[in-house]
Structure formats: C-alpha cells, structure tokens
Amino acid sequence: QYFVYKGPHGLAMAVRSDRWEISSQGVADVAEDSKLQYFGKRSAMWVRVREKATGKTVFFMNHHGPTPVGSGGLCGGPATAYHLLKLIHDQAQRQDAVVVTGDFNSDPFSSTMKALTKQLHPSFTFTPHGDVDQIFSNLGPAGVVSARVLPQGGSDHHPLQAVLRLSNSGPYSGPTGGKPMFVGIR
C-alpha cells in the first residue's frame, strides 16, 4: 500500500499508493559537512505526487542537514538553503503545494533557517531536539491544521506530525507578496 523510497545517507520516504500517484522523484546532494565534524555529503530526496481524488499536486522533500549544528556545513547556511530552494525551483511546478521536512541540523536563528523562512512557512515553533527538526510548506499559516510532536521511538529525535490543508486557490504566496516563490534563484 506504500511506495517506499530509500535514499542515500539514511534518508527515506513513503507514499500511500491508494491515495497518491507518483509524477516524479529524485535525490540530489545539497550540502557537505564541515571538516570540524565530518560525516560526508548531505542530500535532499523529493517526490512529486498527484492526489487521485482531487488532482491536487504536492512536491514533498526530505533533508538531513550538515554538521556541525547551526553551521550550514562546509559552504555555510546560505549555500545550503540556496541548494534546497534551487532543487524545489527546478523540480516543483508553480501550482504544487510544497512540503519540506527533516533534521536540518540548524536552529531557527541560524543562517540556513533564516534563508528558508524567507520563502517557506515553518509549521513548528518548538521541537524537543533543539528545534533542528522542521516541517516547512508554501501553504502559509492557514495551511497548518495541526502540528504536534509524537512520542520518541526509533531515533534520537522525536517524530513530528503536521496536518496541512491543500488550498483550493493555489499555494500561499508567502512574504514575497504574490511574486513567484523562487525569485532570484535562477
């Protein structure tokens, strides 16, 4: 009942096959750990799906950020955010709801998070593992129906859950005032 995608560097995702049709999927390296705490390159994996019942489309991406925490890795936070946003720009379609999840290894005050929140809406304001685990979307504050931290299990982080409402009128225009989400990325 699920399409399961296993990516590099411990990334994975699953899509309910009874509800969603896969349009495309992929993975790309977007950052690399700093030499101060080096484990390797860091990826983002993504899938673009269409809801069978409504035809609405979602671009979903999962990412595990570079170390050390808050550094943005070898090239810094703005570069990591740029590569994530560029991947969304290159693979998502304008009408897509965009959802980005993961352990970003960056707190809300880091340069990575500051850059991402200029384009995407965070669905959480606090998580128990230092706010490094996040769910972002382009649906805006009204798109978040509920958000909660689930009991810990299987990881050193607590799982996060967000229920997001897909809009009938297209994605949230965000702080760019209705201009395309990825202005300046190309």
N, C-alpha and C positions, 0 to 999 in steps of 0.2 A: 503494500500500500504506500510505500515511500520510494522516491528516487533518492539514493544516498550518494553523495559526492565526497570522496576523501581527497583532501588536498595535501600539499607539501607542508612541512614544518608544523605538523599537528593540527592543521585546520580541517574542518569537516562541516557539512550541512546536509539537511534532509528536506525534501519537498513532498507534500502529500499528493500522490498521483491521482487520487479520486477528485481533487478539487482544482489542481493547477496543471496546466500544460506548459512544458518547458519550451521556451523560444530559443534560448542560447545560454551558454555557461562558459566560464573560463577562470583562469588564475593568472596573476602577474606578481612579480616581485616589486615592492613599492618602497622598501627601506632596508637598511642593514644596521646591525648592532654596532655600537661604538666599541673601539678597541678596549675601553675600560671594563666592559662586561660583554664579551663577545660570544654569541651562540650561532651567529650566521645571518643570512638574509631573512627578511620578513615579507610575507605575501598577503595579498587580499584575494579571496576567491569570491566569485559572483555567479548569480543565476538570474536570468530574466524570464518571468513567468506570466502567463495569462490565466486569469480566473475563468474556468469553464462556464460558470453560470452567468457571469456579467460581462465578460470580455475585458475587464479592467486589467491593467498590466502593472507588475511590480518588478523593480530592479532591487535585488537583495544582495548585500555584500557582507562578508565576514572577514575580520582582520585581527591579527595578533601583532601589536606594535613592538618597535625596537627598544632595546635596553641600552643603558640604564634608564629606569623610570624617570620620565619627565625630560629626557634629553632629546628625544626625536631621533636618536641613533647617530650614526656616522655623519650624516649630512644635516642633521638638525630638524626641529619640529616643522618649520615652514615647508621644507622639502618633502617630508613625509606627508603632510596634509595636501600639498600640491599633487603628489603622485596619486593619492587616494581620489581627490577630486577630478583629476585628469582621467583616471580609469572610469569613473562614473560618467564623465562627459563623453568619453569615447564609446562606451558600451550601452548606456541607457538611452531611452528615447524621451523626448520632451514631455509626453503625456504620462510617463511612468511615475508611480509612487516609488520613491527611493527610500530604502531602509538599509542602514549601515550599522552593524553590530561588532562587538569584540572587546577584547582586553587590549586597549590602546597603549598600555604602559605610559599613560600621560594623565595627569590630573587636570581639572578644569582650568587651572591657572597657567598651564604650560602653553608654549607657543603652538604646539600641534592642535590642541583643543580650541585655542582662540581662533586659529585659522579655519578650522572645521565649522565652528559655530557661526561664522560669518555667512555660511552657505546652507547649513543644515540645522535643524531644530533638535536639541537634546531632549530625550524623553525621561531622563533621570536627573535629579539634583543631588542625590546621595546614594552611594553604594558602600557596603561594608569593607571592601578591599581597597580603600584609598581612592575611590572614585575613578579608577582606571578602566573599569568595565562600563561600557556605554551602549546605548541604542540611540541612533540619530535617524531623523527622517526629513523629508521635504514636505511633510503634511502639516506642519505648524502646530501650535499648542492645542488647537481644537481637534486635531487628528489623534491625540492621545486619549483613548477611552479609559485606560487604566495602566498603571505601571507598578510593579512590585518586585521585591527581592524574594526569591524562593529559598527553601531550606538548603543548606550546603549538602553536597553529595558528589563524589567522583572527581573533585578538583579542589585546589586550594582557594578557589573563588566561589562565591555564591552565584547560582544562575539567576539571570534577570528575565522578567517576563513583561512584555508590553503588548497591550491590545490596541491596535491602531485602526482608525476608521478611514477607509478609502473614500475620497471625496467624489461627489458626482460632478463637480465643476472643475476638475483638474487639480494638480498639486498646489500646495501652498507656495506663494510667490516669495516668501521669506523677506529678509531685510533688504533685498535688492530692489524692492518696490515694484515687483511685477516684471522686471527685466529677466532675461534668461538666467537660470541658476548658475551657469558657469562662465559668466562674463570674465574675460581676461585670462582664461586658461589656455586657449589656443595659441 
